[in-house]
Amino acid sequence: MGKNEKRAFVATLLCLIFMVAGWLANRAGIHWAPLLFIIAIISGGYKQTSEGVTELIQDKTVNVDLLMALAAIGACLTGNWFEGAMLTFIFCLSGFLEEYTTNKSRKEITALMNLQPTLAQRYQKNGQLETVAVAELAIEDVLLVPKGDTIPIDSIIIEGASLINEAVINGESMPVDKTKGDEVFGGTLNLGNPLVVKVMRDSQDTVMAKILRLVEEAENTPTKTASFLARIENTYVKVVLVAVPLLILLSHFFFQWSWEESFYRGMVMLVVASPCALVASATPATLAAISSSARNGILLKGGVALEHLAHLQAVSFDKTGTLTKGEPIVTEAVFLDPEPIAKELLVAMESLSTHPLAKAVVDHFPEVSLTEQEKNLAVEDVTGFGLQCSYQGQIWRIGKPSFTKEAFVFPESETANLSRLHKRGNTIIYLTKDGQLAGYLALQDVAKPEAFQVVKYFKDQGIYTCMLTGDNEKTAKVIAHNLGLDDYRAGLLPQDKAQIVAQFHEQYGVNAMVGDGINDAPALANATIGVAMGDGTDLAVEVADLVLMKNDLNKLQMVHQQSKKMERIIKQNIAFSIGVICLLLLSNFIQVLSLPLGVIGHEGSTILVILNGLRMLKMNPISQTNLDCSDCPLQQKQTETV
């Protein structure tokens, strides 16, 4: 329990004790029973009253705290000591519950902060270990992370392999296998073997530090609805303060109520007309939504972005690294040479290259085992063309078709297949033996499997979808066609993307741009909502309004559903709180509402509104039951472009 919670709890408890003592004393006929009620009112209402008076003096504004204090004083002036004490108690209880439930939405962030380790085991130059504060670590420091320990800072594994629980970073419960050369993040948990790691970022620049900064900024940036409700509070309270004496005067002179009854009804009006529930309609729900999003690897830089998402009309996607994996895979391999040595030499040559295409080729043939002779081939890397080697007196080459001394003749039987692969946007590389074609491979950067689900979801919601890419027209057309996007634009420069996103903003209203590269930053800034992939460049993350920590587009669908849910809850809260105020005012006017019932109805509605907002702490996982991936490129079943 936090410090403010403890104070509110103690004040509420003292108020209850003295209120009950006063009631018992009053029942026993003790003449000083009102003194106990006064102590109850002071102990329970001192904090709120002092805050209300401070705002009145310093800021020249009035709030609901002042209304409640005036109502309690008014009840006492009419001889309703118990009602005044009960009003103070329930208002104090409501304040405590609001403090408690609002803090509950922050506990996810507090938990994240507690996961930040403060100490690390660093290797000295002589190889000895020393325990140092994480803040003292420098880039290139070498650390030991024992089994079961939290990784102290963003690092690279230089020795060892282990399972790492990264739930605090990406919201995924399944641990990830990490080995030498892999990056590990501060705050994640080492579940397996001890690791030796090398520091790669300062403690202020770690992923965890960025998460905390973003979430704290988001919690301090209210939605437009919350800001509006906060702004009208002062005006609303002034209206109530004017309306109460008018009610007292009019009811006495026009309806012939007694002064005591008129004043009593005025005090009831002070209670039931207070906008406590209305003011609490948006903020707890927004804080809860931000917290649950952070727990699931979705970082919001403010409640405004979440509010805008509920009204999304158009979304633009970058291609590479956003809709696609950003690394090529072999979509088809054809060998014209029946000898297995052709495949073996292909893998042998590519395994000695660092080119991205080479890695894709090696990964495609995990079943190929190489002999010692093949592993030690003398391979020549001809920059811009490909690889070549000599094996048993024959020259083998892999690369562009022009990478031969004599242009090879492509078999007519393969012409149709080659045309089909080209139409599908594949890059073709050729394997030759002494200038004769021995085989060819088709490679392509394929769409992420979740991209199909997300595009389908947004289209089902009636949201316009478009891909913006600097890639060539043919490749862009294939990806857009297979994903079912409404439109695509290819061959774009950064300024072109930014201009198109600005046009979409004018045409559709609320729009979003999803990207990960430096070239996407201008477009992200021009969109109503900029969405950056967490593994993207620092610039893209900096200008975005929303960050998907695990590069998982499914999270975009989740946060859109969360925004729609938040909008529904806030509307429910506003309608409910206004309805309760109107009902209580009407009941008071027809003289059927007592002060205790007014207190219970008003403060009870406030508590219900807060609890309803806390439903946002739960973020429902998306359903993928409607996803038919039979045509997903990842399954090598891409549909052909007509």
N, C-alpha and C positions, 0 to 999 in steps of 0.2 A: 504494500500500500504506500503510495507516494505521500509526500509531506502535506500537500493540499488536501488529499483525500482524508488523511488522519485528522486534520483540523476540522474538516466538514463533518466527519464521523463523531468526533468528540462534542462539537457544538450541537449536533442533532441529538446525541444521547443525553446531554445535560438538559436540553430543552424538553425532551420526553420525560425525564425523571422529575423535573420541577413542575411540569404540566400535570402529571399523574398525582404528585404530592399535593398540588393545589386543589385538584378535583376531590381528592380524599378529604382534605381539610375543609373544603366547602361543604361536602356532604356531612361532615361532623359538626358543622355550624361554627367553626373557628373563624373569628372575625378578621384575622390577618391573612386569610386564604388568598386575597388578591395580590398580596406581596409575592407569594410563590409564583403566581401567574406572570407577574412583572419580571421576576428573575428568569423565568422560562423564556419570555419574549426577548429579553436582553441577551441571554446566552445563546439563543438560537438565531436571532436576527441581527446581532451586532455587525458581523462581517458584511452581510449584504447591504445593510443600511449605511454603513460607513463608506462602502464602495459607491453607493448611489449618491450620497452627499458629496463625495469627492468629485465624481463626474459632473455633478450639478455646478459645483464651485469652479473647478478647473476648466472643464470643457464646455460648460453652459449647455449640457444635454441632460435629459432625464431618461431613466430606464425602468424596467419592470421591478428592479429591486426597491426603488423608491415607492412605487405603487403599492407593493406588498407591505412596506413599513407603514405607510399612511393608512392602509386598510386595517392593520393590526391596532394602530393607535385609535382609529375610529371605533373599532369594536370595543375597545376598553372604555372609551368615552361614553358609549351607550350602555355600559354595565355588563357587556358580554365578555367578561374576562377569559372564560374558558375558550370561547370561539377565537378570541385574539391569539391566545397561546397555541391553539390547535392550528390556526392559519400559519403561524410562524413555524411550528413544528413540521407541518407537511411541506411548506415551501423550502424549509431547510433540508428536509429529507429528499425533496426533489432535486435540490442543488447538489447534495451528496451523490445521489444516483447519477445525475448528469456528469459530474466529475469522474465518477467511477466508470461509467459506460464509455465516456469519451476517451479516457485513458486506456480502456480495454482495446480500443482500435489502434492505439499506439504501441501496444505491447509487442507486436510483430517487429516493429522498428527497434524497440528496446532490446529485443532478443537478438537482432542482427548486430547491434552495437556491442552486446555482451560477448558475441562470438569473435569479435576482433581480439586476437591475442595481444598481450602486452609485452611478452618476453620471447626470446628466441635463443637457440643454441648455435653459436657461431664458431667456426673453425679459425683458430689463430694461425699465424704463419708457421709455427712449429708443430702444427697438427693437433694441438690441444683444443678442447672445447671450452668455451666461456659462455655464460649466460648474460645476455645484454637486452636492453629495452628495444622493442621493435622500432621505435622512433630514431634510434641511433644507427640502424642498418643503412648501408650504402649499396649502391648498384655494384654488382660483381662480388659481393660478399658470399661466402660459401657456408651453408647452414645444414644442420642435421635435423630431420623431422622424424622422430621415433614413431613406431606404430601406435595408433590411438590418439596421437597429438593433432592439434589444429595447425595447419600450415600458416606460418606467421605473416607472410608477405608474398606478393605475386613473384613467382620464380620459374626457373627452367630446371627440370630434372637432369642432373648430370651423372647420377649413379642410382640404380635400383629401379624397381617397378612395383606398382601397388594399385589397389582400388581406392578411389577418392570419392567421397560423398560431397557433391557440389550443389546440394539442395538449396543452400542459402544464396547461391548465385543465380541458378537457373530455374529453381522450383521443381526440379525433377528428383523423384525419390530414389531412382536406380543409380547406384554408384557407377563410376566410369573407370575403365582401365587406363592407367597412365604409365608410360615407360620413358626411357632416356630420350631427351630432346623435346618432350611434351611440356606444355605450360601448365602450371598449377596456380591456383588463386588463394590469396590470403583469406582466412576465415573458413576454408573448406577443411574437411576432416580426412586424415590419412587412416584408412581402415585396414590396410595390409602391412606390407613390409616397410622397414625403415628406408628413408629416402635421403639422398644428398642432393641439395638444390642450390642454384645460384640466383641471387637476387636480381631481378630485372626491372623493378620499378621502385621509386621512393614510396614510403608509407602513405603520403598524401595523395598519390596518384594510382593507388590500387583500385581494382574493380569494386571491392567492398567499400572503400572510402567514397568512390563516386556514387554508389548506390545510396549510401547514407545521406550524402549531400543532396542528391536529387529528391529523395523522399522527404527530407526535412523542408526543402524549398517548396515542394508540392503541398505539404500540410499547412504552410504559411500563405498559400495562394488560394483563396476561396473561389468557389464557382460564382458566376454572375448572379445566380439565384440567391446564394447565401449573402453576397455583398448587398444585393437589393433589399433583402429582409433586414439586414443589419442597419441599412440606411433609413428604412422607414420606421424603425423602432422608436427613434426619438420623436418623430412627428406623431406617430400613433399614440404614444404615451401622453403627449401634450393634449391631443384630442380627448383622451379619456379624462385627464385632469380638468378639462373644461366641461366635459359632459356630465361629470359626477355632481358638481354643485347645481348645474341646470336641472338635472333629474330631481335633486332634493327640493329645489324651489318649485318646479312645475308640478311635481307630484303633490306637494302640500297645498298649493294655491288652486290648481285646476282639478285635482282628483280628491281633494279634501282629506288626504292622508295626514295622520298626526306627524308632528315634527320628529318624534322618535322613530316612527315607521319610515318616514322619508329618509332620515339620516341612515337608518339601518340598510335600506335598499341602496343607498348611495355607496355604503361600504361594501355591500355584496357586489355591486357593479365594479368597484375598484378591483376586486379579486377576479371576477369571471371575465372581465374585458381585457385583462392583462395578456399581452401577446407571447407569453413564455413558449407555448407549444409551437406557435408560428415561427418564432425566431429559431427554434431548435429543429425545424423541418429539414434543413439542408446540411448543416455542418457535420453532425455526427455521421450521417450517411456518406458524405464525401470522404471524410477521414477514414472511415471503415473501408471504402472502396479502394482508396490509395494504398492502405495497408495490405489488403488481400491481394491486390495487384502486385505489390512488391514481393510478397511471399511466393507468388507464382512466376517470378522472373519478368515482370512487366513494370517498368519504371515510368511514372508520370511526373512531369515537371510542374504540374499544377492541376487543380480541379477543373479549370476552364477547358483544358484539352479533353478531359473525360466528358464534360458537359457537351462539348462540340461533337464528339464522336456519336452521340445519340441521334444527331441530325445529319449524319454523313450522307452525301448524295453522289460523290464520285471519289474513286481511289485510283491512283497511278502507282505503278510498280517499276522499279529498276529491274533489269533482267539478271545480270550476272551477280551471283551471291545473294540475290533476293528471291527471285522466282526459280532460278537455277542453282545448282550446287556450287558453281564457280570453278569446277575442275572437270576436265573431260573424262569420259569413259568410252571404252570400245563398244560400239553398238553392233558391229558385225565384223567377222574375220573370215576371209576366204583364202585357202591355200590351193594353188594350182599344181604345185610340186607335191607329189604323193609322199615323198620321203619325210619322215618325222624330223630330220635334221633341219629342215626349213624353219619350223616353229621354234626349235631349240636355239638356232643361231639368232633368230629374231629376238627372243627373250634375252639371250646372252649379250647382244649388242645394246639393247635398250636398258638393261640392268646397270650398265656402266655410264649411262647418261643421266644428267640432272634435269633434262627438259620435262615440262609437265606432261607432254604427250607420252614420253618414255615411261613415266610412272604408271600412266593409265594402261599402257600395253602390258607391262610386267604384272600389274594387278589382275589383268584379265586372264592370265594363264598361270594360276597358282599350282596347277598340277604338273607343270614342266619342271623336271629336275635336271640340272646341268652337270656335265662331267667336269673334272678338273681342267681339262684342256679348253673346254668352252668358257669356263669361268675366267681363264687367263688369256683370252683372245686379245690381240693387239688391235684395238678399235680406234679408228680415226674419226674425229668429230669435225665434219666439214660445215662450218658455220653458215647458216642460211639454207642449207640443202639437206643434210641428214648425216647418217653414219655409214661407215664401210669397214670391212675387214677381209682378210684373206684366210680361207680355210680349205685345206687339202687342194691347194692350187687353184681354187675358184674365188672370184671376187664377189662378195655379197654386199649389197647396199640396201639401205632402208631410208626412204624420204620422198622427195618430190619426183614426179615422172621424168623431169629433165636431169635428174641426178644419175645419168648413165652415159658411157662413151657413145653408145648408139641408142637412138630412140627405140624402145621396145614396142612391139605390136600388141595392142590389147585384143584379146580373143573376142570374136563377135558374140559368143555365147554369154559373155559377161557384160556386154554393152548395156542391156536393159537394166540389169541389176545396178550397174554403176550410175546410170541416169536416175534411177529411183533413189539411191543414196544421196546423190547431189541435190535432188529436189527436197529431200528431208533435211537439208542444211548440214550434212556431215562434212567433216574434213577427211580427205582420203590420203593415205600414205601407202607407198608401194614397196614391196620386197622383190629385189631382182638378184639373179645369179648369172654372172657373166653377161649382163645386159639383157637377160630374158626374164620376163615376169614370172615370179615364183608365188606371189600372193599379194593381197592387199587388205587393208584394214580401214574401217570407217569409225571415226571418233566424233563425239559431240558432247557439248556441255548440256546435260539433260535437266529437265525440271525436277524440283523437289517433289516428293510424293504429296506433302501437305499443301503444295501450291494448288493442286486440283480442288481439294476440299475448300480452301479459303476462297478461291475465285468463284466456285459454285455457290458458296454461302452468300457472298456479296451480291451476286447476280440474282439469287432467290430473294434477296432483300430489296431488289429494285435499284441497286447502286451501280452506277456506271463504272466499268473497269477498263483500264488501259495500261499497256506496257510501254515504257520509254527507255530506249536503249541506244547506245552508240554503235552497236553491232550492225552487221550488214543486213540488207533487206530480206535475203533468202532465209537466213537463220532466224531472224525475228519473226518472220511470217509463220515458220513451222512451229516455234514455241507458242506463239499467240494462238494459232489454230488448235494445237493440241490441248492447251489449257482452257480454251473456250472463252478467251477474253473478248470484250466488245470491240476493242480496237488496239492498234499498236502504232508506234512511230519509231522508225529506225534511222541509223546514221546521225544521231543527234550529238551536238556538242553541249557542254554544261549550260551555256546561256540559252540554248534551244529548249532544253528540259525546263528551265526556270520560266521561260516565256509561255510554254504550253501549259504548265501548272497554273500560272497566273490567269491564262485564258479559261481554264476549267473552273477556277474560282469565280470568275465573272459569270460564266455560263451556268454552273450548277449550284453555286452558293458554297456550302460547307464541303471542302474537299480535303483529301489526304494524299501525301506522297510518301512512299516507302522506298528507302534506299540505304546504301551502306558505304559508298565511296566519296572521295573528295569531290568528284564531279557531280554528285547528287546534292551537295550542300546548298547551292543556290536554289534548287527546286524545293528542297525541304523547307527552306526559309520562306518561300513564296506561297506554300500551301497553308490552308487553315490549320491543319494538323500535320506536322512533320514527324514521320515515324522512322527511326534509325534501327538497323540491326545491331545487336550488341557487340558483334565482332568487327563492326565497321570501323572506319577511320575516326579519330578523335574529333575531327571537324564536323563530321556528319552527326555524331552523338551530341556534340555541343549545341548545334543549331536546332536539333529536333525537339519536339514537345513530348515525345513518347519513345522509349527505348525497349526493344525486345531483346532481353539479355542472351538468349540461347539461339538467336537467329532462326527462331521457330515461328513461321507464319501462323501456325495454329493459335499462338498467343494473341495475334491481332484479332482473330475471330472472337476469342475469349473476352478480350477487353471491350470489344464492340458490344457483345452481349451484356457485359457488366455495366456499360454506360447506359444501355436501354433499361436495364433493371434499376439503376440508380435514378433515372428520370422518373420511372413509374413510382418508386418509393417516395421520392420528394413530392410528386404530385399528390399521392395518397396522403402524405403528412399535411400538406398545405390544405387540401380539401377537408380533411378530418378536423384539423385544428380550427379552421374558420367555422365549420359546422358546429363544433362543440361550443365555441364562443357565442354564436348566434342562438343556439338552443338555450344556453344558460342565461343569456341576456333576456330572452323572451320569458323564461321561467321566473326570472327575478321581477320582471315588469308586471306579471300577473300575480305576483306575491305568493308563489308556491315553492320558492327556493329559499332554503335557509343558508346562513353563512357557512356552517360546517359542510353542507352538501355542495355548496358552490366551490369551496376549497378543494374538496375531494374530486369534483368533476373537472375543475381546471387543472390542478396539479397532476391528477391521474392521467389526463390527456397528454400532458407534457412528457410524463414518463413513458407512455405508450408510443408516442412519436419517436422518442430517443431509441427505444428498444426496436421499433420497426426499422429505423435507420441502420441499426447494428446487424441486420440481416445481410448487409453488404460485406460483412466479414467473411462470408462463405462465397467462394467463387466456383461455380459449377464447371466441371470439365466439359469440353465440347463433345458432341456425339458425331461419330464418323460412320454411322450405320448406313447412311445414304450415299457413301462414297464408292463409286464403281471405278476401280483403277485398272480395268482390263485394257484400257488404252494408254496407261501411263508410260511415258518413255522409259522410266526406270525399270519397267518390266520388259523392255525391248519390244514393245508392241505399239510403237507410235503409229498414229494414223497418217496416211499420206496426204500431202497437200494437193488439192485438185487444181 
